[in-house]
Amino acid sequence: GGVSKGIWIHPASIIHQGQLEGVYVLEKDNRTRLRLVKLGEITEQGIEVLSGLEGGETYVTPLSPELCDGCLVEGSR
């Protein structure tokens, strides 16, 4: 077997809304945007993202109750 080069994310970063799944992506203006994603297999690496997230994008983990679509994140790391 080879090493998969897909996008893998931590399970704590996934938000579930009904049957939809998404992640909060940090935009250049330090605002979070809810992005719907299609998930693949679950492994020790995390959960594979099949679509909805590009490599190199910053996503928020772990989730907090204050997060919302369009929220300003101060002191982002």
Disulfide bonds with the S-S distance in Angstrom:
Cys68-Cys71 1.81
